[in-house]
C-alpha cells in the first residue's frame, strides 16, 4: 500500500503487511522509550541542574504528567484528525522537547521539556489504534500484539540503554540521540504510512465531552481498564522498589541494576501470544493466567534470604513473571476495546490508558513509601494484593 492510499472503515485482508507491522512496532518502541530514559538518570541530571533531593522526583513526574495529559487531550484526536499527519506531528513535538532537554542547563527549562516529552510520547497511543484500523477483524489481536511488542521492547530497553549511554558519554547524549531518532522516524512514517481520515463528525470540544459518556456507556472498557490497573500498579511498584532492594541488599551498582532490568525484556513475548489467544476467543482464561502470573511473581520474592543468590534468582524470575502478566493483559484489553467500533477507538484507548496509567503512578508512589517504612516485605505484600484484587474482580465477569 502506498503512502497516498487511504484506509477506509473496513480494511481488506492485505491492508497491513508484515513490513508495515514491523515499522509500526519499531515506531512504538522508539517513541515509548522517551518516557523512561530519565528514570535511571535522576541522580546525574538533578546534580547537573541543581535540583535538591526532594525535588529530583519531578524529573520523572513532569514526563508522567505530560503523558497523562496527552492521553486525554491529544490521543482522542485520532478519531477526528487524519492519522498519519497527527502521528508525525506529535512525534516532532517530542523531538523538539528532547532537544530542549539536551540543551538544558537549569532545572526549569529541563522540567518544562520533560512535560512536553511526555506529551510527544503519546504518539504511541495513536499508533496502536491506527494499527487496529489497518487490521481485519480476524487478525486484529495478532497485529495489535505484534505492534505492542515494539512498545514493550522500548519500555524495557530504555532504562538500561540510557544508563549505558550515560556511563559512556553523558546524560545529554541520551536526549540528543533520541531527538535525532525521532526526526528520522517522523520522516520514515510520513513516507510509509497510508493516510486514514476518520469519519467522526465532531468538533474537538464535542470529542472531549463525549469521553465521560463513553466511559459510562461501555462496561467492557471499565472492566478491562480496572483489570490492567491492578496489574500495572503492581508492575510500577515492582520496578520502583526492585532497584532499591538490589542496591541495598545486594550492593548492585547502576550498571548491575541496568543488567537486571534486561530480565523484563522476556515479557515482550507475551504480547503476540496474548493477541493470538484473543483472536481465538480465549481472552478470559488468558486474563486469569496473566493475573496469576503477576501474583506468583511477588510470592516467589520471599524465597531465600535477602542478599542470597537464591533470592536474587527469585527476583529475576519475579521480574519475568510480572512483565509477562502485565504485557500480555494490556494486549488482551486492546483487543477487547478495539472490537467495540472503529469510530471511537482513539477515545476508548485514551480512557483505557489514562485509567491504568494513573494506577501505575500510584503504584510507584505507594511502593516507594512502603519500602521506606517496611522494606521489601511490606512493598511486596502490597504488590501481591493488587493482582489478587484484580483476580477477585475478574471472577465476577
Secondary structure, 3 states (H helix, E strand, C coil): CCCCCECCCCCCCCCCCHHHHHHHHHHHHHHHHHHHCCHHHHHHHHHHHCCCCHHHHHHHHHHHHHHHHHHHHCHHHHHCCCHHHHHHHHHHHHHHHHHHHHHCCCHHHHHHHHHHHHHHHCCHHHHHHHHHHHCCHHHHHHHHHHHHHHHHHHHHHHHHHHHHHHHHCCHHHHHHHHHHHHHHHHHHHHHHCCECCCCCCCCHHHHHHHHHHHHHHCHHHHHHHHHHHHHHHHHHHHHHHHHHHHHHHCCCCHHHHHHHHHHHHHHHHHHHHHHHHHHCCCHHHHHHHHHHHHHHHHHHCCCCCCCCHHHHHHHHHHHHHHHHHHHHHHHHHHHHHHCCCHHHHHHHHHHHHHHHHHHHHHHHHHHHHHHHHHHHHHHHHHHHHHHHHHHHHHCCC
